[in-house]
Each structure stands twice: as structure tokens, then as C-alpha cells.
Amino acid sequence: MSALSQRPANPVVGQEIPHEAAALHVTGDALYTDDLAVRTHGILHAHPVQAPHAHARITRLDTSPALAVPGVVRVLTVDDVPGVNDAGVKHDEPLFPSEVMFYGHAVCWVLGETLEAARLGSLAVEVDYDPLPSLVTVHEAIEAESFQGGQPHMERGDIEAGFEGAAHVFSGEFEFAGQEHFYLETHCSIALVDENGQIFIQSSTQHPTETQDIVAHVLGLASNAVTVQCLRMGGGFGGKEMQPHGYAAIAALGATLTGRPVRLRLTRTQDMTMSGKRHGFHAGWRVAFDDNGVLQALDATLTSDGGWSLDLSEPVLARALCHIDNTYWIPNIRVNGRIAKTHKTSQTAFRGFGGPQGMLVIEDILGRCAPLLGIDPIDLRRRNFYVEGQDTPYGQPVRHPERSGICWDQVLSTGEVLARRAEIAAYNASHEHSKRALAMTPVKFGISFNFTSFNQAGALVHVYKDGSVLITHGGTEMGQGLHTKMLQVAATSLGVPLSVVRLAPTRTDKVPNTSATAASSGADLNGGAVKNACEQIVERLRPLREDPANAGLDWAALVNKAYFSRIQLWAAGFYKTEGLHWDSSIMHGSPFKYFSYGVAASEVEVDGFTGAYRLRRVDIVHDVGDSLSPLVDIGQIEGAFVQGAGWLTLEDLRWDESDRPSRGRLATQAASTYKLPSFSEMPEVFNVALLERAHEDGAVYGSKAVGEPPLMLAFSVREALREAAAAFGPTGTSVDLASPATPEAVYWAVEEARGGAEPPHMTAMVEGAPGVVPDQPHADAAPLQPRSERATQSASVGT
């Protein structure tokens, strides 16, 4: 067992303690970035001028009318930028654009004494536009060959031989939507300049160091002139990994030019129309099975909708390709990826970071093909699991693959799956107008940043003369409980009670050069750094502790004696993830420290008249290693599952695809039009268990990440809806199911199962014929169908 993963006797990690700020949250005493505005004297408020076109050239910008509005102090434009006019790391995101790239793009910002003054000033700014052609859908981008960034390729085995020797070959298309983060706290920054010209920014950001970098290059300053602090976030989910930087830069620019603090907080509508979302994807695929339903080959092309700029689209796509296998061994595989450039918000990180999109493709394939193969979907999935000694398509050995089977068997047992499915069959036989189904799906998710250099973290631990401890680390708290875990790690490492340890806000002048709190790696990386710092201090105290003269001294007395003995009582800790290597040019290597596993079984009931449904029961077993904080982890699993179910069944992003002047406008830009999962969507029975005896050697105190992997357990809900819809038809019925699987989409799946009408503007298509292998789904294949047409499912093809 490694020193990093070994636990001492009676550790504080592993104890079931509440979130460190739980009391503050429920009483309303927890402070967020915008709460600091009322405590900041003389603060100005920023408001954007948003473009009413999806794509247009700015021909005239007159800010003078805004300056005549009472309370307006200044209008920020490109002429005010002393450094680089760019808000991104790829240098493709002008902070002040000359060409509008999406509907709602901010062309300039108004600063006012009040937010209302700034808003009225923004309405007074005069802007002339020369509208340009726009691409709103991923299909329009594909047809126009509008792509950006790299086009990764991943391949293993002999793909053609895999298809030629297969008993069954299917092909199809699948398009699925993105997702709005809808964090409770919208994007917010407060910037001020001190007497020495130091820029201090309070920002709701998952990546303070990168916020610091962007602000510095916009202002033409060195990084040491900019300090970024993140007190806490009211949710992030990946949406605050890259996109806060430009807003912080606007606030910092305004503060620099006016000499007064500047607050920038987006309204909900502004946040939804200006900030990026989860990438929607289009997938074209071809798959082969033998007579036993064992996967033989997969050929697929994944096209993500990147929006107007690259942002994080390249690593998101790479992770999607790396997760298209999920828990399944596919001996012959070829996957191509590309990023569509469209005139929408620049899509960005979202919990799972491409992993959910890649895994959804294979789960959709198995869900479609199981009835055509005449195999129970539960059996089809289980018989294709990885076993010891097998590698992923990108060459990484799959460690502990048996954990998928252990989780699977535990859910089968504790969830009483076989007995309940018999009850479901009896229910369906006696109910003509409603059907039930129970589906099980697994998860295998790689933990670490795909970009190897990001797998590092720092921490600063102070022990004061009275024995109290203050820790600062590079991770940010967005409600996920990272700070709680870090307090437990520090207390365990130092051997002190939890009450002795306090945590300071994340700041770039305390811990520099940090990575984003993302990729589910926050506890792994920062926990390793905190533990390293604490162990340095413990080692310095060892001679005192081992001196017989000090026998019986408690922690506080020992620390006090160490101070008078001139022993250093603070330490900077560092951690880097070992054993990683990745060549993105050939999509090969071992980019992940380990895999997290899990299984969910979901039972649904569908109304045949409306497509409405309810989630009756969910059973989950999930692998978090030796949990650092079980209450936090169970909460993360529950929350991730519900968020995943929202993406797959409820949350329906809609852009105006018409030729009207409003083309490109986000139609679902508020909670009134964008449906989120709520209490009424929670399962009536929700059982979550952590996999036992799951120690992960080489990770901090034997734990595993928990933030992202459980989101993909929600595939079981979508697959249960598919099976319930198919139950309205004869045995062996295979139905297509849109994503999100809204009640409307489920209704049309029910109609398909019944052999009824097709959805409006939707046509079924069958590819291939007996003895013929369908064309591989690559860029040179037949034109792809628009989103409004049905995804393709071919008939079984014998060879």
C-alpha cells in the first residue's frame, strides 16, 4: 500500500460529517461574490450592450448618447484595452468584437453608479450592424464544412475484418442536445485597484489562476500585479472553468480606468444567452456483433457543436472519444472526431466534460440493438464488460474491471431486479395504456485531466503557536464539499481534531499556478498537496515528539515548544499525479490515474396517451474508493444522477433556426422556458450505496473522485424510458428515442412502437440490405439528416 493511500488509526477522513459551510448555506449567512458589493464603497455596476444578430459585422459604434444618461460614468470599448483584446486562451475570443458571432454577443460595456443607470445607458448606445450568413445547427455546419480545432482519430484492431466476420451489423445516427449549467449564482466579478496599483478581483471562478492570466494579458500587466480570490461559488458544474475570465477582465479594466471598484454580475437571462453550455453532439455509427451479442467492431464519427470559438471544445471532444467504450471491450474500433463551428455561445466544460457524450453513444447503440438481436438489454450489457488484461482503445490497461461486475451484481441483488422485472411484465400484460420498465447501465470513467500538465496542485498550511491550523489550497469550493474533505485530510495528516483546523479562501497570492477545480480531480490533487504540506510539518516536529522529555505533551503544547525551539511551523505542499502519459496527436497513452465504476437501475412508468412518465425507483452502487467523506460523496452521487437525468429527459435547449431577424436567438433563456429537474422529478425510492472494500492505492487516503462519474448513471433512466415505450409494441420492438427524452419524445417513441404515425417532419430510414455492410459514417459519407429527422437504425444484416 502506498504512503499516499495509507490511513492512520482513527482517521478523521472517512467520518460522516456535514459540509463545512452547511449551516451558513441554510441560514443564508454564506457570502458569495455579489454579496461583497454592498460592502464595497463607491462601487460601479457594469451592463452589456448585446447584439441582436447571430452573425454580423459592426459598422458603427457610438457611445456618446450613453454618456448623457444620468448616472453613467463610462462606456468600455476596444479602444480602452491597454493589453490584448482577448478573453480566451486560444486567442479566438475578442473581449470587444468587431464581428458579432452569436445572438447576444456583448459589443461593449456600460459602467454606471447604479445597475439601472448602466442598463439605461446600454440602451442608449448606438450600434449599426451588417448582418452576415449564420450557421445555427450542427447539421448546417457539417454541410458547410465549418469546423474548428483538431480532428482527432482513435483506432485499434482491424476494423474492416471486424465487420466482415460479424454475424450482425447495424448502423445509425444519433443527435443529442447540450445542457444549461443553471448554477444558482450567475457569473460575477468584483474588481478594485489598491494604492499600489495592485488589481484585486473577487470572482466566481473554478480556475483563479487562469482568470489571473487573462486579466493580466488584457491589462498588459504581469501576473504578480493581479490577485484573484474565490470565496465560494453557488454552483459551477464546469461552466465557471473558462468563461469567468472575460467578465473579470471587464471589471478589472473598468476599475483600472475609473479608479473605482466595479461589479459585474449577469442576470439569469444574460447568463443563459452569453455563456456556454454542454456541447451537443451528432454521431454517425456502425456496429458489429457476433451471434452471442458480443461486440466485434465499432466505427463512429462524433461531431460536437463547439459554438463560435474553441474554448475547451478540443479536450471535451478528446474525452468523448476516450469514453465511447464505457465499460465495454470493443476489439476493433475506429472513432473520428470534429468540432463544428456555429454561431452560438461558445460551448464549454460541463460535468463529465465530454465523457457523458461519448458514453451516451454506446449506450444508445446497445439500447437500440438489443431487441434486434433478441437479447435482454441487461444481458447484452453485462456480457460485454471489460475483464482483467484488456486495454482501452487508446491503450490504457483497465485496472479493477471486476468492480463493474461487483457493482452490477450488488444492484441486481439489493435492487431485487429480477423479481421486480417479473412484476413489471405482469403489470404491462394487464395495462394497455401505461407500461413500466427497469433498465440497468454501468459507468467506467477515467479520472485526471487529459492534459497531463494540469495534474498538479499546491497548498499552504500554517500552524500557529496556539496549535490552531489554517490551510489554503488551490481548489475552489462550488458546493461540492472539497473544502470539507481538505479539512478532514489536514486533520488526519496532522493527527489533530477537526475543530483545530480552519480553511482560508482560495487566492492566487497564496497558492500560485493552480489547475482548475475540474475533471473530478479536486480532492485527489489538492488533498495530495495538503497532505504533503502537513507531513513536512509533522516530520519537523518528530524530534520533539520522540524526545522523552516531551512525553505526554498535547498538540498545542508541542507546537508551542516547537516555536520556542525555532522549528518552522508552516509548509508549502505540492502534488503531481504520477504514472500519466498521453500523446494527443495519436490519441494513445494512459491519460487517467484510475477509473471510477458504478451501476444504476432505474424503473419508470410511461403514460401511453401523453408520453408523461414518472421515475418510480433508482438503485445505485458506486465506487468512490475509501471515501474521504461519505455524507459528501452520497450527496454528490444523488445530485449528479439527478442532473444527468435532467440532461437526458427534461432540459431542452432551443435556438431560433428560422430565417427571421431573431435567427440564432436562444428561445429557452429563463426558468419559465427551460425545465430543470425538481422535487417532483425525484425518484419515489432512491437507494445509494458506496462500493465496499474499494481501496484505491496511489490516491489520497485510498479515495476516488466522485464529482462527475455518477452523472452518467442517469443513462439507466433514458434506457428504461426506451424499454417502456417499446413495451407498447410487440416483443422485439426497437424504438428510437430523442435526447432529451421529453414526454413529447417519449410519446413519439410509443407511437413508433405501436406502428403509428411518425413525428411531424420525421422519417424513418433503413440502411443496408442483407449481405451488405453500410457505408462507414465519415465526412465523405452521404449527407447527414437534419435534427428534425429521425435517427437511423438499420435492420440486422447477416454476413
Phi, psi and omega in degrees: 000134183288156178297328180294323186266345184288136180256143175283176175291143177052055181285156174282328173296147182093345178282146179274095179240153180287163175308138186299336180246020184302314181297322179294321181295312187285340178265352181082009181273348179292132181264138174242173187308313184292337177294339182281347182297319182290346179263004184246113185290140173070025186285141175261159184240137182255142178220136184276155165257113187258139183282141180265033180220149176285330181203123182195156175261133178279120182258338178205136177225112182242112183264351186300323178299329180292324181293342177277350180283127180305132178093348177281131184257320183196154172243125182270128179226179182300331181293345182270352186281117180277342182246239184259127180277069181205137184254004184238170180272348179263000180058038177231021182230078179306132179294321174239102188280150169265344178231118180288133186243355173199157182292118184104002177302131180282124181261335174199172183229138181254134176254131181224162177296329175230163178294325180293320177298318179295321179295314179296323177296322179295327178289336182275341179298134181258124181227131174252139183234148170249099184300143180236160178301147183230153175245116186255326182254160178294329178293321177298321179293320179297315181295327179274358185053044178265097181233161179217156178072191181283163177236086187292154180225132179229130185211145175211146176078198180246096188297319182290320178295324178299321179283320183296327182267006186271149177280332185222131179231133178231155174219160181186176174235154181207126175236135180222152193275171174275201184203138175277135182297316180048042170301148183294326177262120178285175179302135183206140174216146171232127182236144174213162180242128181274184186293342179262007181083009178286132177270122178243125185235127167265124186220142172274084188225141174276352186221073183304323181296317180288326172300316176301314181299313183293316178300317181298317183283334174292320182273355181070035182243164171282158183297332181288353177267359183232128175240132179242132176237139172240109180291304173189163177242147173271057183097147178217304176056023182098338182291346180246024176277315183245326194279346176290343191298315181295321179293321176296323180293322177298312180298318181292321177297316179298319179294322179295318185282328184260341184076010181238154176298148180231134177249132174231112175227125181282141169290170180300316181294318177298317181298317183287329183269346184249336185255157186285169184228182171298142178291126164285155183227153164242137178231132168247135188214160174218133187223150181230142177230156169271185184293341179267005180080017179272130181300134179247325184199151174218129177234121186214152171236123179253127177240116179266149176270099186278346187079206192275341180219171188287317182049238180252021186298325181294308177293330175298315179295319179300318179291326176299315178297322182286349182242009180293340179280338188047239182259017192248136176280121178237102189296325180238119187212142174219124180227128175250146179231151176204157184243116177286138175258114182235168180265070177224174172307151180286110184291154196215193180296144172208139182334112185108332166053051180094332178303312178301321181294316179294316182291328179298327181298310182291325178291324176294319179299312182294322179295324178287320190277334184306311180295326180290332177275348184071030182240136176303132181304325178297316179292319181300316180294313186297322185286353179254008180298150171300150171233167182304136178097354180264152181248158173287167178300339180261010169095008180267128176300139179270104179277143178056043179296339180296341181294330174299315180293322179295313178300317181300310182294325180292320177294318177304319184282301184290333178273001178049045190297314184295317179295319181291325179293328175294319177295322179296318179299319178294319179298313182296325180293334184254002181232113182282326191253005172214146182224152177240159176203154176231125180237149176237136176221147180257170176221134167229114187232128181280136183248121175146161172288137174301325178276108192305323185296337180285349184274063178210156182204160178229162178207156178231122181240125178248130170248122183268167187301333180274003179093353178287155188233137175235127178242142171231133178226172187276355180276156180248151182258121179236025181100353186279351177091015180299315180299322179300313181295322181292325174297319180292321178296315181296316180297319179294314183295322181274344182073037182238163176293153179300329183294343182280339191257134175235155183241138180260157179298155180287126183218142181285343177270359175255314177232109185270166168055041183273161173270166177296150169279095189196180178058024180058020188257004186302313182286321179300308186287306184288328175297320176296322180289318178298315180298320179298316179295317180296320181293329175298317181292317179300320180294322178293330181277349187303313180302321178294315183297324183275352177288121181305333181295340182257010180302135178089354178290134176280177185304310184299317180293321179296316180295318179299319178293324178297322179299314181287347174266007178059048175259130181296128185247020173222160182204146172262122181259156180215147177214139171227142181286123182272157170084012182262140170205141186205129175247101184291339182291333179240005179052056183214143177143200177235083185281348188244142178292320180197176176245140171262140184240156176189162178217141176228144171240126182236137177245132181232162172230130185244136175273122184287343180278324188239343187082000177294152184211163173225148180267107188279319185201145175226133174236128184229137165236124185228145184265110175242022183067216170271106189302134173288327185206091189302320180297319178297316183294318178296320176298321178294320179296314179298313181295318180296317180300313182295321178294322176295319177296325176297315178300318188275341188232338189237315195278107190242096177287132179228126172252150177289114182259008182283179176262012178288167178302338181276006180308134180091353180286136175288118183278333181258079189243023177199168180294342179287336182240350180244109187276126178253152174296138181228191182302325183291341178268356179292145177296147180294327175234126186226102182251123179235127177231144175270136179298129181271161179051052186238033181307135178250103180292138179093002175240157188301119181051031173074016184270171173228160178295155182224347190298308188264317189308320184294343179302324185281353172296341181289351173305330182297329178292312181297318181292326176295321177296320178299313182292324177293319178296317180296333182293346175283349179250187179289163178304137180091004180290132175246125181241149171275146180223121180294161175228115014284146180274070177293165176307324177298314180296320178295321178302315181291329174293322176298316179297322177298316180297324180283351183079023183270205186293149173281154174302153178306135177063023180236136179228136177285152179218134177249128179256148173082169177212164181310130179085001182240129176270126181300155177302145178291142187276077178243183186300334182267010179283180179300154180306139181284148179286147176294163184302329184287358178253157187292144174295155187268139171222118182277161172287162177299137181239120177274148177237000000 
